[in-house]
Amino acid sequence: MNVPFIDILRYEPGLLDSLATTTQELLKKGQFVGGPTVNECEAAIKELTGCSEVVGCANGTDAIQVALRAAGVSRDDVVLLPDMTFWATFEAVVNVGARPATIDVSKETLHLTLESVREGIEKFKPRALLMVHLYGWACPDTEAIRKLCESTGVLCIEDCAQAIGVVLNGKPLLAGAFLATTSFYPAKVLGASGDAGAIFCQSAEIAKRARQLINHGRTDHYEHGLIGWNSRLGAYEANFLAHAIPHLKARLDSRRHACARYRNEITNPHLTMLAPAPGVEENGYLSVAVIDKDLRPRFLDYLKANGIGFGTVYPGAMSEQSGAREELFGRLSHGHAQWIASSVVNLPSFAYITDEEISTVIKLVNAFK
Ligand SMILES: Cc1ncc(COP(=O)(O)O)c(C=O)c1O
């Protein structure tokens, strides 16, 4: 049996029919961009995440750019970000004219620590921090880092592209964030049928600015108070997301189940299965293992030869991408991001993966010599 790394076509019964009907209604009404469907989708996401303000937009990269701009980050401001993240986090800083400085992550938790952020603030005097929550986990020092940022006047913006549904110390991660963003790219735990994203915040003023930025800086239909761009959320994507939200719990449960089974049943001594820190309830976006870097190529070839999909999220540190060379303001590195990049392996944990598929993966991984 082959098991793909991801299969996003396991729709719940009735979902496609309902989408077809409601999409036709949108077409008949000429409701293509914005409108009541987008408002209803934003309201449903508010309820889901516990955030007081939600602004839908075109994708998760724009969401970070909008958040940075809406919070007041401007040209030449320094923005801290972890050296282990997706490139979009780095790109977004550069795209708003700011200067990215990378700080290393912990080898144990794979996330930023209070100490590393403190060191970054002292060394680089940043205007903002982009705290990234990767793998469907949360940065375990989130609450302490939020407080440190508040007391030092550093804007704390959280990239939650992989963290919808994550719970930290009993509360939805997003509910406690001052300003955060996500991606609804189809492969995410809450995915649309195309690109989409959102900005989350507790400030009505920042939300208002974010709405203006995603709509050409409009203060009125033909009045423009800001230089924004077009990053509006389309009605089809909003409709698709509104259909997915009622199923999110079942999707997360099945992903969490796969990650837990891998952790409990993979016994191959070459592989170390990693878990989120205590207090963090994962959403199952990715299962995370590490293997000796010299052995990894042979292990990945073995998975490939046996029809098992895998990921290596992410295979390179941000500060070492060729695109970073001209842009990097500075970096604090202990080589941890590089270690993760060369040793990480992710096994399939998509929504509605079956127990038979999970058992196939476990059996094959345990048989690797
Ligand atoms: C951590 C992180 N940040 C930002 C993004 C960018 O989101 P999008 O692809 O919707 O622009 C992603 C998407 O993969 C991501 O994983």
The ligand as an SDF file (V2000), in Angstrom:
LIG
                    3D

 16 16  0  0  0  0  0  0  0  0999 V2000
    5.0020   29.4570    8.5590 C   0  0  0  0  0  0  0  0  0  0  0  0
    4.3820   29.9770    7.3030 C   0  0  0  0  0  0  0  0  0  0  0  0
    4.3030   31.3000    7.1190 N   0  0  0  0  0  0  0  0  0  0  0  0
    3.7380   31.8290    6.0170 C   0  0  0  0  0  0  0  0  0  0  0  0
    3.2130   31.0330    5.0350 C   0  0  0  0  0  0  0  0  0  0  0  0
    2.6810   31.6620    3.7800 C   0  0  0  0  0  0  0  0  0  0  0  0
    1.3520   31.3980    3.5150 O   0  0  0  0  0  0  0  0  0  0  0  0
    0.7970   31.4690    2.0060 P   0  0  0  0  0  0  0  0  0  0  0  0
    1.3920   30.3400    1.2580 O   0  0  0  0  0  0  0  0  0  0  0  0
   -0.6840   31.3600    2.1730 O   0  0  0  0  0  0  0  0  0  0  0  0
    1.2040   32.7880    1.4530 O   0  0  0  0  0  0  0  0  0  0  0  0
    3.2390   29.6410    5.1870 C   0  0  0  0  0  0  0  0  0  0  0  0
    2.6740   28.7720    4.1420 C   0  0  0  0  0  0  0  0  0  0  0  0
    3.1490   27.7370    3.8060 O   0  0  0  0  0  0  0  0  0  0  0  0
    3.8540   29.1010    6.3560 C   0  0  0  0  0  0  0  0  0  0  0  0
    3.9190   27.7690    6.5350 O   0  0  0  0  0  0  0  0  0  0  0  0
  1  2  1  0
  2  3  1  0
  2 15  2  0
  3  4  2  0
  4  5  1  0
  5  6  1  0
  5 12  2  0
  6  7  1  0
  7  8  1  0
  8  9  2  0
  8 10  1  0
  8 11  1  0
 12 13  1  0
 12 15  1  0
 13 14  2  0
 15 16  1  0
M  END
$$$$
